Amino acid sequence: MSQRKISSKKICAVILAVYAVCAVLFLVIARDQIIYTSDETYQLANSAQRDLGELTDGMEILQTFRSKHRYLKNVEGYFLTYGRENSGTVRLEVLDMEDGSVLSESSADLSQLGNGEWQTFALDSPIDTWELKDGIVGLRFMFEGCEAGSTVTMTVQDIQTDGGSLTVNGEAVEGSSLCVGAVQYNDSGHAVWYPIALGIGLAVLLVFCVWNILAEKKGKMTIGLRFLYMLERYDFLLRQLVSRDFKTKYKRSFFGVLWSLLNPLLTMGVQYVVYSRIFRFDIPAYPVYLLTGVVFFNFFTDSTTQAMNAITGNASLITKVYVPKYIYPVSKVLSSSINLFLSLIPLFLVAWLTGCGISWAYLMIPFGLVCFLLFVTGVSFFLSAAMVFFRDIQFLWGVFTMLWMYATPIIYPLSLLEGTFLLPFQRVNPMYYFMTFFRTIIMDGVSPEPTQYLMCLLSALIVLLLGGLFFRKTQDQFILHI
């Protein structure tokens, strides 16, 4: 062991240091993403049954409602422009109805409003509605510089909201509510579990490191030490295999690596036209929702399909030179992961262009990526070993992945599965947990709940363990069948 270039003490020190830095970044930089829930829009009325006529200069509309969540972030209003370009300004004031004080205000240029569209009024800072009496909030819309023939109107629905009332120029409109929405969020009830989970993770790492250091002193081999020594010895071969697989994929291709960027975008474009225009799924930021599913499921399909032939395709090397056989499926997953990382570029670009934005919550994406890579590696171990004994699996796997894709909410919302056997299936569907994890971060800009972290980690470790055990148990028989 003294001839080894690596030392378990140094490796453990690096692992613990990296973990500590990541934990601090997670708790400090991503604080706002883990202590609050994602935004929810409470629409007081969403069906425009009638309009209020032209809203000219000096007119005021006051809508009150009882807040459904603690913090009020933004307000959305539904406007009709009569299909013309208008002039003037609409100003929104958020009121404390107990004393009439203005809590926040925002305004919009009427010439910039679209016909039959929801206009967002961004508030200066979130309002804590728990500090208001009975949680009653007032929304006062005031119209300035608006002349008849060049102004807009708002709509109402015959519905009475909890604690709500509607007045137009001081006159009550009984039994009706304005078509407005309140974008709100709450304190996360799960925030306390994040530091606890990080503490448990640190304790597990400490036990693992101490175990390996003591084993090294006694001259014993553990799974961790064996993996590190194998990685040290065959790292050059692994890098060559990854490089070979990546270059072979784009050999003689005109666009080359550019296909890693174009492929998910083209796939998303086709599916977006089909599913959003024909089936009309009502999913906010549907391009991001769809592209997230396309990117990660395509990686899963591509990497496992390549790894399936990792052993049979390297028969000439396996029969002549001793190399740990698990290196071959691992190299396939790593080479495909390069395409995954490149595909994340158009995904983040689409998220930014569609208004989802880039938040500090993106710091949590590496955790999901590591878990997803471990999960895919576990599946690849099983497929590459099974392929040696049952060659028909290469045909069955294509059908199976297609069924798996349609059984997972990748192109449609989860609500579509209500009342079917596929809804309870999602509880044991690892792909559902990974998709939900990444979508929560990319679309909502907040940290997933602790249960999502746990399910991703458990899915990865269980599949990796089962796949690794199956591969290890059967690898001695590979030479007899390849």
C-alpha positions in Angstrom: 0.0 0.0 0.0 2.9 2.3 0.5 3.5 2.3 -3.2 0.2 3.8 -3.9 0.2 7.4 -5.1 -3.0 8.2 -3.2 -3.7 8.2 0.5 -7.1 7.6 2.1 -6.4 10.4 4.5 -5.9 13.0 1.8 -8.9 11.7 -0.2 -11.1 11.9 3.0 -9.8 15.4 3.8 -10.7 16.6 0.3 -14.2 14.9 0.5 -15.0 16.5 3.8 -13.7 19.9 2.8 -15.8 19.9 -0.4 -18.8 18.7 1.5 -18.4 21.5 4.1 -18.1 24.2 1.5 -21.1 22.9 -0.4 -23.1 22.7 2.8 -22.3 26.3 3.7 -23.1 27.6 0.2 -26.3 25.7 0.3 -27.5 27.2 3.6 -26.2 30.7 3.1 -26.4 31.6 -0.6 -29.5 29.5 -1.3 -31.3 30.6 1.9 -34.2 32.3 0.2 -34.8 29.2 -1.9 -35.0 26.8 1.0 -37.0 28.8 3.5 -39.9 29.7 1.2 -42.3 27.6 -0.9 -42.7 28.1 -4.6 -45.1 30.8 -5.9 -48.8 30.1 -6.2 -51.3 32.3 -8.0 -54.7 32.7 -6.2 -57.1 34.0 -8.8 -60.1 35.8 -7.3 -61.9 35.4 -10.6 -60.6 33.9 -13.8 -63.7 33.8 -16.1 -64.5 37.1 -17.7 -68.3 37.2 -17.7 -68.7 40.9 -18.3 -66.6 44.0 -18.5 -66.7 47.3 -16.6 -66.8 49.6 -19.7 -64.1 52.1 -20.6 -62.0 53.0 -17.5 -61.3 56.7 -18.0 -59.2 59.2 -16.2 -59.9 59.4 -12.4 -61.8 56.1 -12.2 -60.9 53.7 -9.3 -61.6 50.0 -8.7 -61.1 48.6 -5.3 -61.1 44.8 -4.8 -60.5 43.2 -1.3 -59.8 39.6 -0.5 -58.6 37.4 2.3 -55.0 36.3 1.7 -54.5 32.5 1.1 -50.8 32.5 1.8 -48.5 34.6 4.0 -46.5 36.7 1.5 -47.9 38.7 -1.4 -45.3 38.9 -4.2 -47.0 40.2 -7.3 -50.5 41.0 -8.6 -52.0 40.1 -11.9 -54.8 41.9 -13.7 -56.9 40.8 -16.7 -57.3 43.6 -19.3 -59.2 44.1 -22.5 -58.0 46.8 -24.9 -60.9 46.7 -27.4 -58.2 45.7 -30.0 -56.7 49.2 -30.2 -53.7 51.1 -29.0 -54.5 53.0 -25.9 -52.9 55.8 -23.9 -52.7 56.5 -20.2 -51.5 54.7 -17.1 -53.0 52.3 -14.6 -51.6 52.5 -11.1 -52.0 49.7 -8.5 -51.9 50.3 -4.8 -51.9 47.5 -2.3 -53.8 48.6 0.8 -54.0 47.7 4.5 -57.8 47.8 4.8 -57.7 48.5 8.6 -56.3 52.0 8.2 -56.2 52.5 4.4 -52.4 52.8 4.3 -50.5 52.0 1.1 -48.3 49.0 1.5 -46.8 48.9 -2.0 -47.6 50.2 -5.5 -46.9 49.5 -9.1 -48.0 50.9 -12.5 -48.3 50.0 -16.1 -48.4 51.9 -19.4 -51.8 51.1 -21.1 -50.2 51.3 -24.5 -48.1 48.2 -23.6 -51.0 46.0 -22.6 -52.2 43.2 -24.8 -55.8 42.4 -25.4 -57.2 39.6 -23.3 -53.9 39.1 -21.4 -52.9 39.0 -17.8 -50.7 41.9 -16.8 -48.2 41.5 -13.9 -47.7 44.3 -11.4 -44.4 43.6 -9.6 -44.3 44.9 -6.0 -41.3 46.6 -4.6 -41.0 43.9 -1.9 -43.2 41.0 -0.7 -45.9 42.0 1.8 -46.4 39.9 4.9 -50.2 39.6 5.0 -50.1 37.9 8.4 -49.5 41.4 9.8 -52.9 42.6 8.4 -56.1 42.4 10.3 -57.8 39.1 9.3 -55.4 38.9 6.4 -57.6 41.2 4.3 -55.8 42.9 1.5 -57.0 45.7 -0.8 -56.1 46.1 -4.4 -56.9 49.6 -5.8 -56.5 50.2 -9.5 -56.4 53.9 -10.5 -56.5 55.2 -14.1 -54.7 58.3 -15.1 -54.5 60.2 -18.4 -57.1 57.9 -20.0 -59.6 59.4 -22.4 -62.7 57.7 -23.8 -61.9 55.9 -27.0 -58.3 55.3 -26.0 -58.5 53.3 -22.7 -58.9 49.8 -21.5 -61.4 47.9 -19.4 -61.3 45.2 -16.8 -63.6 42.2 -16.3 -65.6 40.6 -13.4 -67.1 37.3 -12.7 -70.2 36.5 -10.7 -68.4 35.0 -7.7 -67.9 36.1 -4.1 -64.4 35.5 -2.7 -63.7 34.9 1.0 -63.6 38.3 2.7 -63.8 40.0 -0.6 -65.7 43.0 -1.9 -65.7 45.0 -5.1 -66.3 48.7 -5.5 -66.1 50.9 -8.7 -65.8 54.6 -8.1 -67.0 54.0 -4.5 -70.2 52.1 -5.6 -70.4 48.4 -4.4 -70.8 45.7 -7.1 -72.5 43.0 -5.1 -71.8 39.3 -5.8 -68.9 40.0 -8.2 -65.1 39.8 -8.1 -62.5 41.4 -10.3 -60.5 39.2 -12.6 -57.2 39.6 -10.7 -54.7 37.2 -9.3 -52.4 37.3 -6.2 -49.0 35.7 -6.6 -48.2 34.4 -3.1 -45.9 32.0 -1.2 -45.4 30.7 2.3 -42.6 29.9 4.7 -41.4 26.4 4.1 -42.4 24.0 6.8 -39.5 21.8 5.7 -36.7 24.3 6.1 -35.7 22.9 9.5 -34.9 19.6 8.0 -32.2 20.9 5.6 -29.5 21.5 8.3 -30.5 18.2 10.0 -30.0 16.3 6.7 -26.7 18.0 6.1 -25.6 17.1 9.6 -26.6 13.4 9.0 -24.7 13.5 5.8 -21.6 14.8 7.5 -21.8 12.1 10.1 -22.1 9.4 7.5 -19.1 10.7 5.6 -17.0 10.9 8.9 -17.8 7.3 9.7 -17.0 6.2 6.1 -13.7 8.1 6.2 -12.6 6.7 9.6 -13.5 3.2 8.5 -11.4 3.4 5.4 -8.4 5.1 7.2 -8.4 2.4 9.9 -8.7 -0.4 7.2 -5.7 1.1 5.3 -3.6 1.1 8.4 -4.4 -2.6 9.0 -3.7 -3.5 5.4 -7.3 -4.4 4.7 -9.3 -3.6 1.6 -12.7 -1.9 1.7 -15.0 -1.2 -1.1 -14.0 2.5 -1.0 -10.3 1.7 -1.1 -10.7 -0.8 -3.8 -12.6 1.7 -5.9 -10.0 4.4 -5.4 -7.1 2.1 -6.2 -8.8 0.9 -9.4 -9.6 4.5 -10.4 -5.9 5.4 -9.9 -4.7 2.5 -11.8 -7.1 2.6 -14.8 -7.9 6.3 -15.0 -5.9 6.7 -18.3 -7.9 3.8 -19.9 -11.2 5.3 -18.6 -10.4 8.7 -20.1 -9.4 7.1 -23.4 -12.7 5.1 -23.6 -14.8 8.1 -22.8 -12.9 10.2 -25.5 -13.3 7.4 -28.0 -17.0 7.0 -27.4 -17.7 10.8 -27.6 -15.6 11.3 -30.8 -17.2 8.2 -32.5 -20.7 9.5 -31.9 -20.0 12.6 -34.1 -17.6 11.1 -36.5 -18.2 12.4 -40.1 -21.0 14.6 -38.8 -21.2 18.0 -40.4 -22.5 19.8 -37.3 -20.5 17.6 -34.9 -20.9 18.5 -31.2 -23.4 21.1 -32.2 -26.0 18.3 -32.3 -25.9 18.1 -28.6 -27.4 21.6 -28.6 -29.7 21.2 -31.6 -31.1 17.8 -30.8 -33.0 18.7 -27.6 -34.2 22.0 -29.1 -35.5 20.3 -32.3 -37.2 17.6 -30.3 -38.8 20.1 -28.0 -39.9 22.2 -31.0 -41.8 19.3 -32.6 -43.3 18.1 -29.4 -44.2 21.6 -28.3 -46.2 22.2 -31.5 -48.0 18.9 -31.2 -48.8 18.8 -27.5 -49.3 22.5 -26.7 -51.3 23.4 -29.8 -53.2 20.2 -30.5 -53.8 18.8 -27.0 -53.4 22.3 -25.3 -51.9 21.3 -22.0 -52.4 24.2 -19.6 -48.9 24.2 -18.1 -47.1 27.5 -17.2 -43.8 27.8 -19.1 -44.6 24.7 -21.0 -41.4 24.9 -23.3 -39.3 24.7 -20.1 -41.4 21.9 -18.7 -41.1 19.9 -21.9 -37.5 20.6 -22.6 -36.5 19.5 -19.0 -38.2 16.2 -19.6 -36.7 15.8 -23.1 -33.1 16.6 -22.0 -32.9 14.2 -19.0 -35.0 11.3 -20.5 -33.0 11.5 -23.8 -29.8 11.2 -21.7 -31.2 8.3 -19.8 -32.2 6.5 -23.0 -29.0 7.3 -24.9 -26.6 6.3 -22.1 -28.3 3.1 -21.2 -28.7 2.0 -24.8 -24.9 2.6 -25.4 -24.0 0.9 -22.1 -26.1 -2.1 -23.0 -23.4 -3.1 -25.5 -20.5 -2.1 -23.3 -19.4 -5.7 -22.6 -20.3 -7.4 -25.9 -18.9 -4.5 -27.9 -15.5 -4.7 -26.1 -15.2 -8.5 -26.3 -11.8 -8.2 -28.0 -10.3 -6.3 -25.1 -12.0 -8.3 -22.4 -10.7 -11.6 -23.7 -7.1 -10.3 -24.1 -6.4 -7.9 -21.3 -7.5 -7.8 -17.7 -9.4 -4.7 -16.9 -12.2 -4.3 -14.3 -15.2 -4.9 -16.4 -17.3 -2.2 -14.8 -15.1 0.4 -16.5 -16.8 -0.3 -19.8 -20.4 0.6 -18.9 -19.1 3.5 -16.7 -17.3 4.9 -19.7 -20.5 4.8 -21.7 -22.4 6.8 -19.1 -19.6 9.3 -18.7 -19.3 9.9 -22.5 -23.1 10.4 -22.7 -22.9 12.8 -19.7 -20.9 15.2 -21.9 -23.9 15.5 -24.2 -26.1 16.0 -21.1 -24.0 18.9 -19.9 -24.0 20.5 -23.3 -27.8 20.0 -23.6 -28.2 22.0 -20.3 -27.1 25.1 -22.2 -30.2 25.4 -24.4 -32.4 24.3 -21.4 -31.1 27.2 -19.3 -31.4 29.6 -22.3 -35.0 28.7 -22.9 -35.8 29.0 -19.2 -34.3 32.5 -19.2 -36.1 33.6 -22.4 -39.5 32.3 -21.1 -39.2 34.3 -17.9 -38.3 31.5 -15.5 -35.1 33.3 -14.8 -31.8 32.0 -13.3 -31.8 31.9 -9.5 -29.5 30.8 -6.7 -31.6 27.6 -6.5 -29.5 26.4 -9.5 -26.8 25.6 -6.9 -28.9 22.5 -6.0 -28.8 21.1 -9.6 -25.4 19.3 -9.1 -26.9 17.2 -6.3 -29.6 16.0 -8.7 -27.1 15.5 -11.5 -24.9 13.3 -9.3 -27.9 11.2 -8.1 -29.1 10.9 -11.7 -25.7 9.8 -13.0 -25.5 7.1 -10.2 -29.1 6.0 -11.1 -28.2 5.7 -14.8 -25.0 3.9 -13.9 -26.9 1.3 -11.9 -29.3 0.6 -14.8 -26.3 0.4 -17.2 -24.7 -2.2 -15.0 -27.8 -4.4 -15.1 -28.3 -4.0 -18.9 -24.7 -4.5 -19.9 -24.6 -7.7 -17.8 -28.0 -9.0 -19.0 -27.1 -8.3 -22.6 -24.3 -10.9 -22.4 -26.7 -13.7 -21.7 -29.9 -12.4 -23.3 -29.2 -10.6 -26.6 -32.9 -9.9 -27.2 -32.8 -7.3 -24.5 -31.5 -4.7 -27.0 -34.9 -4.9 -28.8 -37.0 -5.0 -25.7 -35.3 -2.1 -24.1 -36.3 0.3 -26.8 -40.0 -0.7 -26.3 -39.6 -0.5 -22.5 -38.1 3.0 -22.5 -40.9 4.2 -24.8 -43.5 2.9 -22.4 -41.6 4.4 -19.5 -41.5 7.8 -21.2 -45.2 7.9 -21.8 -45.9 6.6 -18.2 -43.9 9.5 -16.8 -45.2 13.1 -16.8 -42.7 14.4 -19.3 -44.9 15.8 -22.1 -48.1 16.1 -20.1 -49.1 17.3 -16.5 -49.4 15.0 -13.6 -53.1 15.9 -13.2 -53.7 14.0 -16.5 -53.1 10.8 -14.6 -55.8 11.3 -12.0 -58.1 8.4 -11.8 -55.7 6.0 -13.6 -53.3 3.3 -12.3 -50.4 5.4 -13.5 -50.9 8.0 -10.7 -49.9 5.6 -7.9 -47.2 4.3 -10.1 -45.4 7.6 -9.8 -44.6 6.8 -6.2 -42.2 4.1 -7.3 -41.1 5.8 -10.5 -37.6 7.1 -10.1 -37.8 9.2 -13.3 -40.8 11.1 -11.9 -38.8 12.1 -8.8 -35.8 13.3 -10.9 -38.0 15.3 -13.3 -39.8 16.9 -10.4 -36.5 17.8 -8.7 -35.1 19.5 -11.8 -38.4 21.2 -12.7 -38.8 22.6 -9.2 -35.4 24.3 -9.4 -35.5 25.5 -13.1 -39.2 26.5 -13.3 -40.0 27.7 -9.8 -36.6 28.9 -8.8 -36.7 27.4 -5.3 -35.2 24.4 -3.6 -37.1 21.1 -3.8 -38.6 19.8 -0.6 -36.4 17.5 1.6 -38.5 14.5 0.5 -37.5 15.1 -3.1 -33.8 15.1 -2.2 -34.3 11.9 -0.2 -36.2 10.1 -3.0 -33.6 11.1 -5.6 -30.8 9.9 -3.4 -32.5 6.6 -2.4 -33.5 5.9 -6.1 -29.8 6.4 -7.1 -28.3 4.3 -4.3 -30.8 1.4 -4.5 -30.5 1.1 -8.3 -26.8 1.4 -8.2 -26.5 -1.2 -5.5 -28.8 -3.7 -7.2 -27.2 -3.1 -10.6 -23.7 -3.3 -9.2 -24.4 -6.6 -7.3 -26.0 -8.2 -10.4 -23.0 -7.1 -12.5 -20.5 -8.4 -10.0 -22.2 -11.7 -9.6 -22.3 -12.4 -13.3 -19.1 -10.9 -14.5 -17.0 -14.0 -14.1 -19.2 -15.8 -16.7 -18.9 -13.0 -19.4 -15.9 -14.7 -20.9 -18.0 -17.8 -21.6 -20.7 -16.0 -23.6 -19.2 -13.1 -25.4 
